[in-house]
Amino acid sequence: MNKKQRFSRGLGLLLFFFSAVSFAQQEKPLPNRQRVRENLATLRLLRLTQALDLSEDQAAKIFPTVNKIEKEKLQLQRSMSADIRDLRQILLAPSLQEAEIEAKVTKIREGQKLVREKDAEIEFFLEKSLTTVQKAKYVLFQIEFFRLMEQTLDRLRMPRTNPAPPPFKK
């Protein structure tokens, strides 16, 4: 096993360990959607490490910062989700409150802006931390990763035309 494979496996085990510790420390279970977002962020970081062929030093520098920013983004998205839910409830109410609607729309737009700023913060940090070749690989990685996510979501959304056969009975 070469150094790169050992590093990738070690990094994978390290991520698994931290995920397990984090999960064990939580007092209440995470909502499914939040857990999926966290898993996607972890998967993205792991794939990023492999795609960019990050050195151990680079990974040690990049992971904590990107992880911190991703957690901040997750908090913003959680807050926005609550605001969107509230906005839906307001719109379903028999008497529409224009001031309340305007306040929620403004708050949601501000949340979107903050999420975009967090994405820009990650981009800026990576720009400073990567070599020119790694920057080029990062651009391609972003395109491929999001394309793969889109394809996966499309497959999950597609209704099955050939349902699975019933289990075999003895």
N, C-alpha and C positions, 0 to 999 in steps of 0.2 A: 504494500500500500504506500503510495507516494505521499509526500508532505501535504500536497493540496487536498487529497482525499481525507487524510487524517484531520486536517484543519476543518474541512467541511463537516465531517462526522462529529468532531468535537464541538463545533459551533451548533450543530443540530441538537446534540445532547444537552448542551448548555441552555439553549432556548427551551427545550422540553423541560429541563429541570426548573428554570425560572417560571415557566408557565404553570407547572405543577405546584410549585411553592406558592405562587400568587393565588392560584385557585384554592389551595388548602387554607390560606389565610383569610379568605373572604368569609364574612359572617353570613351573608345571604347569597344564594346562587345568582349568577348574572342572568339577565334576560337573554334569550336566545340570540336576538339581533346584535346585541352588544358583544357577545362572545364571538359571533361570526366576524364582526368588524375587527376585533382584537386578533383573531386567528389569521385573518387576511393580512393585517399589518405585519404579523410575525412571518407569515409565508413570504410576503413581499421582501422583507429584510433578508431572509435566508436566500431567496432566489437572487436578490441584488448582490449579495456577497459572492455567490457562485458566478453570476454573469459578469461581474466586473473584476473578478479574480482579485478581491481585496486582500491585502496583506494583513497579518495579525494586528499590526499597529494601526492600520487604517480602520479595521473592523472595531478595534477597541476604542477608537476615537469616534467613529460614526454611529455605532449602535446606541450608546446612551443618549446622544443628542437627538437622533432621529426618533428614538423610542419616546423621549420626553415630549417632543413636539407632537408626535402621533397621539399621545395620551391627552394632550391639551386639545387637539383637534377632536378627539372622541368626546371630550366634555362639551365642547361647543356643539357638536352634532347632537348630543343627547339633549342639550338645552333647546336646540332648534326643533327637534322632534316633538318635544313637549309643547313648544309654541305653535307648531303646525297642527298638532292635535287640538289645542285650544282654539285656534282659528277655525278649524272645521266645526267645532261645537258652537262657536259664535255664529257661524253662517247657517247652522241648522236651527238656531233659535227663532221663534216666531217674530220677535221684534229685533230687527238688525240695529246694532249700535255702531254707527259709522266711526266714532272716535275710538272705540275698542278695536274695530277692524283695522283702522289705520295704524294704531299703536302696534298691533301684532305683526302686520305686514312690515312695518319699519324694523321691528325687532328681528324678524326672520331675515330680512335683507342684510341687516347689520351682521347677523350670525354667518350668513353666506360670505360676506366680505371678510370676516375674521378667519373663516376656514381657508379662503383663497390666500390670505396673508400667511397663514401657517404653511400652506403648500409652497409659497414663495420663499419662506424662511428655510424650509428643507432644501429647496433647489439652490439657494444662495450658499448654504452651508456645504452642500455637496460640491458645488462649483469650486469652493476654496480647498476642499479636501482631496479631490480626485486629480489624476494626471489627465493629460489631453486625450489619450486613448481611452481611459476609463470614462471620461465625459461623453465621448462618442458612443461607447458601449451603453452608457446610462440612457442616452436618448433612445437608442434602439430597444433597450430593456423596457423602458416606459411604454413604448408603443406595443411591443409584444405582450407585456404583462396585461395591459388593459384590454387588448384584443382577445387574449385567452380568457380573461374574466367575462368579457361580453359573450363570447362563444359558449362558455360554460353556463352562463345564465340563460342564454337562448335555449340550450339543450334542456335545462331544467324546466323551463316554461312550456316547452313543446309537449302537447298531449301525446301520450303513447298510443300509437296506432296498433301495435301488436302487444296486448297485455301479457304479462308473464303467465306461464302455464300454472295451473293449480299444483300444490304440492303433491308429491307421489304418495298414494295411500297403499298400505299393505293389505 
